[in-house]
Amino acid sequence: MEVFDKLCFHWKRTVLPAAVPTHPVERVVFHYHRMLPEYVWDASFLEGNPFTFIEVKTLLDGVTVGGHKLSDQEQVLNLAESSKLLLNMVKTRTFAMTKSVFTSLNAVTARHEALEWGVFRGEGKERTYTPEVLLGGGRRYTPLPTEAGAEKLNGVFHDGVAALAGLPPMERALAFFLFGALQQFFFDGNKRTSRFMMNGILMMNGINAISVPAARAEEFNGAMVEFYISRDATSMMEFLWSCREKE
């Protein structure tokens, strides 16, 4: 199947339903806004951030929280700002499955945390370092090498997005997350940024955003390791689908 070839991974397409209930975009945006503190905490927990849910909510209310590293606080605030940026894009109908949106979200999500942010690997000053994903047990996943100008990465992104466009919204959204996580377009923040893209696709199509609950972080990490090793996204598709809020 061409989409599998372009994305460099595959899945059993029957794991997702053919039709998914939809709502007015305004309704799903309101829901995301209401759930924002929990979604930010979920995302920060997946990164190993020590902030508790109450501390995250306190910080988002504009009150500082003591006893934490400034880098941990900044990560939470970046996630909150990225969430608000995504909400505004969806509200104004400016969100699209494009490189400019993708890099804009990464510019906030990975700010001061990555080697460079807001550009594909190789498009900034750093043009040789290639990050690896540690999988445990001495195993590593290495994406395409970083090269000046990121010509290959841009080609992969262009071809992948074109292939994704033909999928139903839910399948397209989940596949984009896995596509971004696998290809590692950025030096850091790839999974976080790709989840924002996933949720932008969902909300633009009237589907509630999906957040990986903090309580399921170990399950998520284990399924991601298997995905990197096997390139079979079936289990991850099933997992993400199970994380949705039931209608």
Stockholm file with secondary structure:
# STOCKHOLM 1.0

chainA/1-247         MEVFDKLCFHWKRTVLPAAVPTHPVERVVFHYHRMLPEYVWDASFLEGNPFTFIEVKTLLDGVTVGGHKLSDQEQVLNLAESSKLLLNMVKTRTFAMTKSVFTSLNAVTARHEALEWGVFRGEGKERTYTPEVLLGGGRRYTPLPTEAGAEKLNGVFHDGVAALAGLPPMERALAFFLFGALQQFFFDGNKRTSRFMMNGILMMNGINAISVPAARAEEFNGAMVEFYISRDATSMMEFLWSCREKE
#=GR chainA/1-247 SS CHHHHHHTCBCCGGGSCSCCCCCCHHHHHHHHHHHHHHHHHHHHHHTTCCCCHHHHHHHHTTCCCSSSCHHHHHHHHHHHHHHHHHHHHHHTTCCCSSHHHHHHHHHHHTTTTSSSCSSCTTSSSCCSCCCCEEEETTEEECCSCCCTTCHHHHHHHHHHHHHHTTSCHHHHHHHHHHHHHHHTCSSSCHHHHHHHHHHHHHHHTTCCCCCCCGGGHHHHHHHHHHHHHHCBCHHHHHHHHHTSCCC
#=GC SS_cons         CHHHHHHTCBCCGGGSCSCCCCCCHHHHHHHHHHHHHHHHHHHHHHTTCCCCHHHHHHHHTTCCCSSSCHHHHHHHHHHHHHHHHHHHHHHTTCCCSSHHHHHHHHHHHTTTTSSSCSSCTTSSSCCSCCCCEEEETTEEECCSCCCTTCHHHHHHHHHHHHHHTTSCHHHHHHHHHHHHHHHTCSSSCHHHHHHHHHHHHHHHTTCCCCCCCGGGHHHHHHHHHHHHHHCBCHHHHHHHHHTSCCC
//
